[in-house]
Amino acid sequence: MELDEITGYHLGQAFGYRCELGPADEQARQVAADAAAHLDKAGRRAMDRGDAGAAVHLLEGAEALLPPQQMNLVAQQSLIWGLAQSGRLDDAISRAARIADECAAVGNRVGELRARLAGSTWQLMIDPDRWLAGLRALVEEARPAIEQDGDAAARAVLEHAAGYVDYIRGRTGAALAAFTRAMQHARQAGELWFEDSIRGMAAIATIMGPTPRAEALRWVIDAEAHSTTYQPYLVMARAGILAELGRFDEARSLLTETLAQMSDRGMRLLVAMAMEPLCISEMLAGDHAAAERAARQGCEQLESLGEHSYLSTLACHLAEALYALRRYSESELWALRGLELGSSDDLATQVIGLSVRSRLLARKGEASAAFALAEDTASLARTTDSPWLQGDAALSLAEVMYLAGDRMQATVITQRAIECYQRNGSTARVARAQRLAAAWTSGSSPASG
């Protein structure tokens, strides 16, 4: 426990005792204000070190000591984010809506837009199909007002939301550019925790995009070195890249350590989200049972939190793992579940889920429908700038061709997938595709993985 937290606690206690003796006078209100200031400082430092649970406790304590009209937008942004990271998505959204209403009531248009952007970003995680288009429209609505009248903190929120929309839509280059602008604004505003949180999202965009894996790894390691706060996103990104380079033991070790650290800090949402890179790593390593366990655990955790954006994608990863384990009925259920939950503009979810469905159709003997769906999915993947999505869609199409009896075309399309993976140096994905091609050449019928 640090000095500001201790001081704030005792001043708050003193204010409480004073109120028990009668109505608070000016001196008592000053004690409350001093207590709130100390708790606010301690809460923001808790955000900086990634302790979401402690940050929420301290910032809510500071808020309770102040009159309602003394709203601090900086503290509110921290509270909204901390509530969401600790798994209280509904509380984060309702707080953002309340702050937006209060800002609108006093004519603070920039404050209103800033709160609406924050709330809509978390609403997207609960109902992605409904809120992705809404967030995209809100970014366009907010941009003129915030760029003209907003401070650096408001611009950081705007660019973060814009980057998140681009990331979901598979436009990782545009997402990385927006996240970079958001980091610059957050740094200018002195919001270190927000800058580093955005840096984590930039790292995830780097993984999804065409950046060569060796270069992406150097980027993440450099970002970790320059980060002043605890940033599990960066560690998860590094683990994901290591897995793509075939360094599976290092990836597992990093993820295991990070999961324990996030659990200790009360970061329930990120703990659940970390199951996705763990699942992908195990799939690339060929341990489909471990991948299934990780994906299922993450799905259960996200479901309990009411989160549906990452759940939709992870459900499709679970479908992939189940498909590789030849549990086809379960695989179909989870693919449908993920596609139902996800937005039609969430291209990662769409490509993964539809790829599984096309192969399942092929295994049912519905060759024409399987081929049409696999072709459409490959075309959809090509609208993104993600080599691994493009490669995975091509590999799925190759398997459909193999199952339909066209081994020669399956080999040609598998090479197309390998070329996608080679563009950014994903040696583990190349190896997986080569294993499948070798099995098809020998006449065996493995499930993808």
C-alpha positions as CSV (number, residue, x, y, z in Angstrom):
1,M,0.0,0.0,0.0
2,E,1.5,3.3,-1.1
3,L,1.5,6.7,0.7
4,D,-1.3,8.4,-1.3
5,E,-3.6,5.4,-0.7
6,I,-2.8,5.4,3.0
7,T,-3.2,9.2,3.3
8,G,-6.4,9.2,1.2
9,Y,-7.9,6.4,3.3
10,H,-7.3,8.2,6.6
11,L,-8.4,11.6,5.4
12,G,-11.6,9.9,4.1
13,Q,-12.1,8.3,7.5
14,A,-11.6,11.6,9.2
15,F,-14.2,13.2,6.9
16,G,-16.7,10.4,7.7
17,Y,-16.2,10.9,11.4
18,R,-16.7,14.6,11.0
19,C,-20.0,14.1,9.1
20,E,-21.3,11.9,12.0
21,L,-21.0,14.9,14.2
22,G,-23.2,17.1,12.0
23,P,-23.4,18.7,8.5
24,A,-20.0,19.1,6.8
25,D,-18.6,22.7,6.9
26,E,-16.1,24.2,4.5
27,Q,-13.1,22.8,6.4
28,A,-14.6,19.3,6.4
29,R,-15.3,19.5,2.6
30,Q,-11.6,20.5,2.1
31,V,-10.6,17.3,4.0
32,A,-12.8,15.3,1.6
33,A,-11.3,17.0,-1.4
34,D,-7.8,16.3,-0.2
35,A,-8.7,12.6,0.5
36,A,-10.2,12.4,-3.0
37,A,-7.0,13.9,-4.6
38,H,-4.8,11.3,-2.9
39,L,-7.0,8.4,-3.8
40,D,-7.2,9.6,-7.4
41,K,-3.4,9.7,-7.7
42,A,-3.2,6.2,-6.2
43,G,-5.9,4.9,-8.5
44,R,-4.2,6.3,-11.6
45,R,-0.9,4.7,-10.5
46,A,-2.8,1.4,-10.0
47,M,-4.0,1.7,-13.6
48,D,-0.4,2.4,-14.7
49,R,0.8,-0.8,-13.1
50,G,-2.2,-2.8,-14.5
51,D,-4.0,-3.4,-11.3
52,A,-7.5,-2.9,-12.5
53,G,-9.2,-4.1,-9.4
54,A,-7.3,-1.8,-7.1
55,A,-7.7,1.1,-9.5
56,V,-11.5,0.8,-9.6
57,H,-11.6,0.6,-5.8
58,L,-9.5,3.7,-5.3
59,L,-11.1,5.8,-8.0
60,E,-14.6,4.9,-6.9
61,G,-13.5,5.9,-3.4
62,A,-12.3,9.2,-4.6
63,E,-15.5,9.9,-6.5
64,A,-17.7,9.1,-3.5
65,L,-15.9,11.9,-1.5
66,L,-16.7,14.6,-4.0
67,P,-19.9,16.5,-4.9
68,P,-21.6,15.1,-8.0
69,Q,-20.9,18.4,-10.0
70,Q,-17.1,18.0,-9.6
71,M,-16.8,15.5,-12.4
72,N,-13.3,14.6,-13.5
73,L,-13.3,13.3,-17.0
74,V,-9.8,12.0,-16.8
75,A,-10.7,9.9,-13.7
76,Q,-13.9,8.8,-15.4
77,Q,-12.0,7.5,-18.4
78,S,-9.8,5.5,-16.1
79,L,-12.8,4.2,-14.2
80,I,-14.6,3.1,-17.3
81,W,-11.5,1.3,-18.6
82,G,-10.7,-0.3,-15.2
83,L,-14.3,-1.5,-14.7
84,A,-14.2,-3.2,-18.2
85,Q,-10.8,-4.8,-17.7
86,S,-11.9,-6.2,-14.3
87,G,-14.9,-7.9,-16.0
88,R,-17.6,-5.4,-15.1
89,L,-18.6,-4.5,-18.7
90,D,-22.2,-3.5,-17.9
91,D,-20.9,-1.1,-15.2
92,A,-18.4,0.4,-17.6
93,I,-21.1,1.0,-20.2
94,S,-23.6,2.4,-17.8
95,R,-21.0,4.8,-16.4
96,A,-20.0,6.0,-19.8
97,A,-23.7,6.6,-20.7
98,R,-24.2,8.6,-17.5
99,I,-21.1,10.7,-18.0
100,A,-22.2,11.4,-21.6
101,D,-25.6,12.6,-20.4
102,E,-24.0,14.8,-17.7
103,C,-21.7,16.4,-20.2
104,A,-24.5,16.9,-22.7
105,A,-26.6,18.6,-20.0
106,V,-23.9,21.3,-19.4
107,G,-23.1,21.7,-23.1
108,N,-19.8,19.9,-23.1
109,R,-20.0,18.4,-26.6
110,V,-16.4,17.0,-26.6
111,G,-16.8,15.4,-23.2
112,E,-20.1,13.8,-24.3
113,L,-18.5,12.4,-27.5
114,R,-15.5,11.2,-25.6
115,A,-17.8,9.3,-23.1
116,R,-20.0,7.9,-25.9
117,L,-16.9,6.6,-27.8
118,A,-15.6,4.9,-24.7
119,G,-19.0,3.3,-24.0
120,S,-19.6,2.2,-27.6
121,T,-16.2,0.5,-27.7
122,W,-17.2,-1.7,-24.7
123,Q,-20.7,-2.1,-26.1
124,L,-19.1,-3.6,-29.2
125,M,-17.7,-6.3,-27.0
126,I,-21.2,-7.3,-25.7
127,D,-23.1,-7.1,-29.0
128,P,-20.6,-6.8,-31.9
129,D,-23.2,-7.3,-34.7
130,R,-25.2,-4.4,-33.4
131,W,-22.5,-2.0,-32.3
132,L,-19.7,-2.2,-34.9
133,A,-21.5,-0.1,-37.5
134,G,-22.7,2.2,-34.7
135,L,-19.1,2.8,-33.4
136,R,-17.9,3.4,-36.9
137,A,-20.6,6.0,-37.5
138,L,-19.9,7.6,-34.1
139,V,-16.2,7.9,-35.0
140,E,-17.1,9.9,-38.1
141,E,-19.6,12.0,-36.1
142,A,-17.1,12.8,-33.4
143,R,-14.1,13.5,-35.5
144,P,-14.8,17.1,-36.6
145,A,-15.8,18.3,-33.1
146,I,-12.9,16.5,-31.3
147,E,-10.3,17.5,-33.9
148,Q,-11.5,21.2,-33.7
149,D,-12.1,21.6,-30.0
150,G,-10.9,18.5,-28.2
151,D,-7.8,18.2,-26.1
152,A,-5.1,15.4,-26.5
153,A,-7.0,13.1,-24.2
154,A,-10.2,13.3,-26.3
155,R,-8.2,12.8,-29.5
156,A,-6.6,9.7,-28.0
157,V,-10.0,8.2,-27.3
158,L,-11.2,9.1,-30.9
159,E,-8.2,7.5,-32.6
160,H,-8.3,4.4,-30.3
161,A,-11.9,3.8,-31.3
162,A,-11.1,4.4,-35.0
163,G,-8.2,1.9,-34.8
164,Y,-10.4,-0.7,-33.1
165,V,-13.0,-0.4,-35.9
166,D,-10.3,-0.9,-38.5
167,Y,-8.8,-3.8,-36.6
168,I,-12.1,-5.7,-36.5
169,R,-12.6,-5.1,-40.2
170,G,-9.3,-6.7,-41.0
171,R,-7.6,-3.4,-42.0
172,T,-4.6,-3.8,-39.8
173,G,-2.5,-1.2,-41.6
174,A,-5.1,1.5,-41.0
175,A,-5.6,0.2,-37.5
176,L,-1.9,0.5,-36.7
177,A,-1.8,4.0,-38.0
178,A,-4.8,5.0,-35.9
179,F,-3.3,3.4,-32.8
180,T,0.0,5.1,-33.4
181,R,-1.8,8.5,-33.5
182,A,-3.8,7.5,-30.3
183,M,-0.6,6.7,-28.5
184,Q,0.9,10.1,-29.4
185,H,-2.2,11.9,-28.1
186,A,-2.3,9.8,-24.9
187,R,1.4,10.5,-24.2
188,Q,0.7,14.3,-24.7
189,A,-2.2,14.1,-22.3
190,G,0.0,12.3,-19.7
191,E,-2.2,9.2,-19.6
192,L,0.5,6.6,-19.5
193,W,-1.8,3.7,-18.8
194,F,-3.9,4.5,-21.9
195,E,-0.9,5.0,-24.1
196,D,0.5,1.6,-23.1
197,S,-3.0,-0.1,-23.5
198,I,-3.2,1.3,-27.0
199,R,0.4,0.1,-27.6
200,G,-0.8,-3.4,-26.8
201,M,-3.6,-3.1,-29.4
202,A,-1.0,-1.9,-31.9
203,A,1.0,-5.0,-31.2
204,I,-2.0,-7.2,-31.9
205,A,-2.6,-5.4,-35.2
206,T,1.0,-5.9,-36.1
207,I,0.6,-9.7,-35.5
208,M,-2.5,-9.8,-37.7
209,G,-0.9,-7.8,-40.5
210,P,1.8,-8.4,-43.2
211,T,4.8,-7.3,-41.1
212,P,7.5,-10.0,-41.3
213,R,7.5,-12.1,-38.1
214,A,11.1,-11.3,-37.2
215,E,10.4,-7.5,-37.6
216,A,7.2,-7.8,-35.6
217,L,9.1,-9.6,-32.8
218,R,11.6,-6.8,-32.7
219,W,8.8,-4.2,-32.6
220,V,7.1,-5.9,-29.7
221,I,10.3,-6.3,-27.7
222,D,11.2,-2.7,-28.3
223,A,7.6,-1.7,-27.2
224,E,8.0,-3.7,-24.0
225,A,11.3,-2.0,-23.3
226,H,9.7,1.4,-23.7
227,S,6.6,0.6,-21.8
228,T,6.3,2.3,-18.4
229,T,3.3,0.2,-17.2
230,Y,2.4,-3.4,-17.0
231,Q,1.2,-4.5,-20.5
232,P,0.0,-8.1,-20.9
233,Y,-1.1,-7.3,-24.5
234,L,2.6,-7.0,-25.4
235,V,3.5,-10.3,-23.8
236,M,0.6,-12.0,-25.5
237,A,1.7,-10.6,-28.8
238,R,5.3,-11.7,-28.3
239,A,4.0,-15.2,-27.4
240,G,1.9,-15.3,-30.5
241,I,4.8,-14.3,-32.8
242,L,7.1,-16.9,-31.1
243,A,4.5,-19.6,-31.8
244,E,4.3,-18.6,-35.5
245,L,8.1,-18.9,-35.6
246,G,7.8,-22.5,-34.1
247,R,9.2,-21.5,-30.7
248,F,6.3,-23.2,-28.9
249,D,7.9,-23.8,-25.5
250,E,8.8,-20.1,-25.1
251,A,5.3,-19.1,-26.2
252,R,3.7,-21.5,-23.6
253,S,6.0,-20.3,-20.8
254,L,5.2,-16.6,-21.5
255,L,1.5,-17.2,-21.7
256,T,1.4,-19.3,-18.5
257,E,3.3,-16.6,-16.6
258,T,1.2,-13.8,-17.9
259,L,-2.0,-15.5,-17.1
260,A,-1.0,-15.9,-13.5
261,Q,0.0,-12.2,-13.3
262,M,-3.2,-11.0,-14.9
263,S,-5.2,-13.2,-12.5
264,D,-3.4,-11.6,-9.5
265,R,-4.3,-8.1,-10.8
266,G,-8.0,-8.9,-11.2
267,M,-7.8,-8.5,-15.0
268,R,-10.6,-11.1,-15.6
269,L,-11.4,-9.9,-19.2
270,L,-7.8,-10.1,-20.4
271,V,-7.4,-13.5,-18.7
272,A,-10.2,-14.8,-20.8
273,M,-8.9,-13.1,-24.0
274,A,-5.5,-14.6,-23.5
275,M,-7.0,-18.0,-24.2
276,E,-7.1,-17.1,-27.9
277,P,-3.3,-16.8,-28.4
278,L,-2.8,-19.9,-26.3
279,C,-5.3,-21.9,-28.5
280,I,-3.6,-20.7,-31.7
281,S,-0.2,-21.6,-30.3
282,E,-1.3,-25.1,-29.5
283,M,-2.9,-25.5,-32.8
284,L,0.3,-24.5,-34.6
285,A,2.2,-26.9,-32.3
286,G,-0.2,-29.7,-33.3
287,D,-1.5,-30.3,-29.8
288,H,-5.2,-30.0,-30.7
289,A,-6.5,-31.3,-27.4
290,A,-4.6,-28.5,-25.5
291,A,-5.9,-26.0,-28.0
292,E,-9.5,-27.3,-27.4
293,R,-9.1,-26.9,-23.7
294,A,-7.7,-23.4,-23.9
295,A,-10.5,-22.3,-26.3
296,R,-13.3,-23.9,-24.3
297,Q,-12.0,-22.3,-21.1
298,G,-11.8,-18.9,-22.7
299,C,-15.3,-19.2,-24.2
300,E,-16.7,-20.1,-20.8
301,Q,-15.0,-17.1,-19.1
302,L,-16.1,-14.7,-21.8
303,E,-19.6,-16.0,-21.6
304,S,-19.7,-15.4,-17.9
305,L,-18.6,-11.8,-18.3
306,G,-21.2,-11.1,-21.0
307,E,-18.5,-10.4,-23.6
308,H,-19.4,-11.5,-27.2
309,S,-16.9,-9.9,-29.5
310,Y,-13.8,-11.9,-28.6
311,L,-16.1,-14.8,-27.7
312,S,-17.3,-15.0,-31.3
313,T,-13.8,-15.4,-32.6
314,L,-12.7,-17.8,-29.9
315,A,-15.8,-19.9,-30.5
316,C,-14.6,-20.3,-34.1
317,H,-11.1,-21.2,-33.0
318,L,-12.8,-23.9,-30.7
319,A,-14.6,-25.1,-33.8
320,E,-11.2,-25.5,-35.6
321,A,-9.7,-27.4,-32.7
322,L,-12.7,-29.7,-32.5
323,Y,-12.5,-30.2,-36.3
324,A,-8.9,-31.2,-36.0
325,L,-9.9,-33.7,-33.3
326,R,-12.6,-35.1,-35.7
327,R,-15.4,-34.1,-33.4
328,Y,-17.3,-32.8,-36.3
329,S,-20.8,-32.4,-34.8
330,E,-19.4,-30.3,-31.9
331,S,-17.3,-28.3,-34.4
332,E,-20.3,-27.4,-36.4
333,L,-22.2,-26.2,-33.3
334,W,-19.3,-23.9,-32.2
335,A,-18.7,-22.5,-35.8
336,L,-22.4,-21.6,-36.0
337,R,-22.3,-20.1,-32.5
338,G,-19.3,-17.9,-33.3
339,L,-20.8,-16.7,-36.6
340,E,-24.1,-16.0,-34.9
341,L,-22.4,-13.9,-32.2
342,G,-20.0,-12.1,-34.4
343,S,-20.5,-9.1,-36.6
344,S,-20.6,-9.7,-40.4
345,D,-17.8,-7.1,-40.6
346,D,-15.6,-9.0,-38.1
347,L,-13.6,-10.6,-40.8
348,A,-11.4,-12.8,-38.6
349,T,-14.5,-14.5,-37.1
350,Q,-16.1,-14.8,-40.5
351,V,-13.1,-16.3,-42.2
352,I,-12.4,-18.8,-39.4
353,G,-16.0,-19.8,-38.9
354,L,-16.9,-20.1,-42.6
355,S,-13.7,-22.0,-43.4
356,V,-14.7,-24.7,-40.8
357,R,-18.3,-24.8,-42.2
358,S,-17.0,-25.3,-45.8
359,R,-14.9,-28.3,-44.8
360,L,-17.7,-29.8,-42.8
361,L,-20.0,-29.5,-45.8
362,A,-17.3,-31.3,-47.9
363,R,-17.2,-34.1,-45.4
364,K,-21.0,-34.5,-45.6
365,G,-20.6,-35.0,-49.4
366,E,-22.0,-31.6,-50.3
367,A,-19.2,-30.8,-52.6
368,S,-20.8,-27.9,-54.6
369,A,-22.0,-26.0,-51.6
370,A,-18.6,-26.6,-49.8
371,F,-16.6,-25.3,-52.8
372,A,-18.8,-22.2,-53.2
373,L,-18.5,-21.4,-49.5
374,A,-14.8,-22.0,-49.5
375,E,-14.3,-19.8,-52.6
376,D,-16.4,-17.0,-51.0
377,T,-14.4,-17.2,-47.8
378,A,-11.1,-17.0,-49.7
379,S,-12.4,-13.9,-51.5
380,L,-13.4,-12.4,-48.2
381,A,-10.0,-13.1,-46.7
382,R,-8.4,-11.3,-49.6
383,T,-10.2,-8.1,-48.6
384,T,-8.0,-8.0,-45.5
385,D,-4.3,-7.4,-45.3
386,S,-3.7,-10.4,-43.1
387,P,-1.5,-13.1,-44.7
388,W,-2.5,-15.7,-42.2
389,L,-6.2,-15.2,-42.8
390,Q,-5.6,-15.3,-46.5
391,G,-3.4,-18.4,-46.1
392,D,-5.9,-20.2,-43.8
393,A,-8.8,-19.5,-46.2
394,A,-6.7,-20.9,-49.1
395,L,-5.7,-24.0,-47.0
396,S,-9.3,-24.6,-46.2
397,L,-10.2,-24.4,-49.9
398,A,-7.4,-26.8,-50.7
399,E,-8.9,-29.3,-48.2
400,V,-12.3,-29.0,-49.8
401,M,-10.7,-29.8,-53.2
402,Y,-9.0,-32.8,-51.7
403,L,-12.1,-34.1,-50.1
404,A,-13.9,-33.7,-53.4
405,G,-11.2,-35.9,-55.0
406,D,-9.2,-33.2,-56.8
407,R,-5.8,-33.8,-55.3
408,M,-3.9,-31.9,-58.0
409,Q,-5.9,-28.7,-57.5
410,A,-5.6,-29.2,-53.7
411,T,-1.8,-29.3,-54.1
412,V,-1.8,-26.1,-56.2
413,I,-4.0,-24.2,-53.7
414,T,-2.0,-25.4,-50.7
415,Q,1.1,-23.9,-52.4
416,R,-0.9,-20.6,-52.6
417,A,-1.5,-20.8,-48.8
418,I,2.2,-21.5,-48.2
419,E,3.1,-18.4,-50.2
420,C,0.8,-16.3,-48.1
421,Y,2.4,-17.6,-44.9
422,Q,5.9,-17.0,-46.4
423,R,5.1,-13.4,-47.0
424,N,5.5,-12.6,-43.4
425,G,7.8,-15.4,-42.4
426,S,5.3,-17.6,-40.4
427,T,7.3,-20.8,-40.4
428,A,4.9,-22.7,-38.2
429,R,2.0,-22.0,-40.5
430,V,4.1,-23.1,-43.5
431,A,5.1,-26.3,-41.7
432,R,1.4,-27.0,-40.9
433,A,0.4,-26.6,-44.6
434,Q,3.3,-28.8,-45.7
435,R,2.2,-31.5,-43.3
436,L,-1.3,-31.4,-44.7
437,A,0.0,-31.5,-48.3
438,A,2.2,-34.4,-47.5
439,A,-0.7,-36.3,-46.0
440,W,-2.9,-35.6,-49.0
441,T,-0.2,-36.7,-51.4
442,S,0.1,-40.0,-49.5
443,G,-3.7,-40.5,-49.8
444,S,-4.5,-40.2,-46.1
445,S,-7.4,-37.9,-44.9
446,P,-6.3,-35.8,-42.0
447,A,-8.4,-33.1,-40.5
448,S,-6.9,-29.6,-40.8
449,G,-4.3,-28.9,-38.1
